[in-house]
Amino acid sequence: MFFFLSIVVGGLFAAGLYLILRRSIVKLIFGLVLLGHAANLLIFTASGLVRARPPLIPEGDLTPGTVFADPVPQALVLTAIVISFAVIAFAAVLIKRFYRTVGSGDVDELKATDI
């Protein structure tokens, strides 16, 4: 499972970087989305995935059992999802304004608008 998730994270990072390096503004947004998902999956993979185990200590015990889910990566990823959603929404509004001003979604058109 760890090997498969490592391949998926690498593929998401590669696809995100490829889209960011393209000349289209819309592809830039999709690249940012893929990089955000790859980073979240990387945090989960690095922390060790545990299936069907709550991040809780049973009542009466002083230490957790042998296998339990770590709640810190879950909180980090939840925070990262909220922040990435806000960044993507802000970037989408900027791109809409860019498209209205320039009339094209190509980054090379920026040079033509300079005075």
JOFEN-V683824 format. One record per pair of residues at least 4 apart in sequence whose ideal C-beta (glycine too) atoms are under 6 Angstrom apart, sorted by the first residue. I is the first residue (numbers start at 1). J is the second residue. D is the distance in Angstrom with one decimal. If there is no record, write none. Layout:
I:J:D
I:J:D
This chain:
5:45:4.5
9:38:5.4
9:41:5.2
9:42:4.9
12:34:5.3
12:37:5.8
12:38:3.5
13:38:4.6
15:34:5.3
16:31:4.7
16:34:3.5
16:35:3.8
16:38:6.0
19:27:4.6
19:30:5.2
19:31:3.2
20:28:5.7
20:31:3.7
22:27:4.3
23:106:5.6
23:107:5.0
24:105:5.4
25:95:4.9
25:105:4.8
26:105:5.6
29:91:5.7
36:84:3.9
40:77:4.8
40:80:5.6
43:73:5.2
43:76:5.7
43:77:5.4
47:70:5.5
47:73:3.7
50:67:5.8
50:69:4.6
53:67:5.7
53:68:5.3
53:69:4.9
55:69:4.3
55:71:3.8
57:61:5.5
57:64:4.9
64:68:4.4
80:84:5.9
98:102:5.9
99:105:5.8
102:109:4.9
102:113:5.7
104:109:4.3
